Amino acid sequence: VQLQASGGGLVQAGGSLRLSCAASGSFNAMGWYRQAPGKQRELVAGITRGGYTNYVDFLKGRVTISRDNAENTVYLQMNNLKPDDTAVYYCAAANKLLGVRISSVDYWGQGTQVTVSS
């Protein structure tokens, strides 16, 4: 199983980025976590094959997760980015559901760095 993430980069505060992650297989849930330096990895958003979404509260309104089931690809649109959003963003997949617990993840992709300058 491979999860190939892309789309990270350097952006100014207030800017936008769109992350993509293509999976080599089909999973019920796909999503994104992030890990800032010195902090634990945390859920950003998840989406099921049926379109059910869950977002971490402090990012609601600034991020939108979507999915192309035919392409086994998940996207994360991030708007109005802030310096605190700087982190490595990891694509994740699960046969059941993705949650705040890292143990809910069955597969990880490589991280993609997002850096937001002030």
C-alpha positions, 0 to 999 in steps of 0.5 A, spaced: 500 500 500 502 506 498 499 513 499 503 519 495 502 526 498 503 532 494 502 539 494 505 542 500 510 548 500 511 555 502 505 560 503 504 567 506 499 568 511 492 568 509 494 564 503 491 557 500 494 551 499 491 544 496 494 538 498 493 531 494 494 524 496 493 518 491 492 511 494 494 505 491 488 501 494 481 503 496 479 505 503 473 506 507 476 512 510 482 517 508 484 523 511 490 528 513 494 529 520 499 534 521 505 534 526 508 541 528 515 541 531 515 539 538 508 537 538 504 530 537 501 528 530 494 531 530 488 529 526 486 535 521 480 532 517 477 525 514 472 523 509 469 516 508 468 513 501 460 515 502 462 522 503 462 523 511 467 528 513 470 530 520 474 536 521 478 538 527 474 544 531 480 549 530 480 548 523 473 548 521 471 553 516 478 554 513 479 547 510 475 543 506 476 535 505 474 532 498 475 525 495 475 522 488 473 515 489 474 513 482 481 515 483 482 513 490 485 520 491 483 525 497 484 532 497 485 538 502 484 545 501 486 550 506 485 557 506 487 563 510 493 559 512 496 562 519 503 561 521 501 556 526 499 551 521 506 550 519 507 543 520 508 536 516 502 534 513 501 526 513 496 523 508 492 517 512 488 511 510 483 506 514 479 500 513 474 503 518 474 510 520 479 516 522 479 519 528 483 523 533 487 517 535 493 515 531 491 508 532 485 509 528 490 509 522 492 503 518 496 506 513 501 512 512 503 516 507 510 520 507 509 527 509 509 534 505 511 540 509 507 546 509 510 552 511 506 559 512 510 565 513 508 571 517 
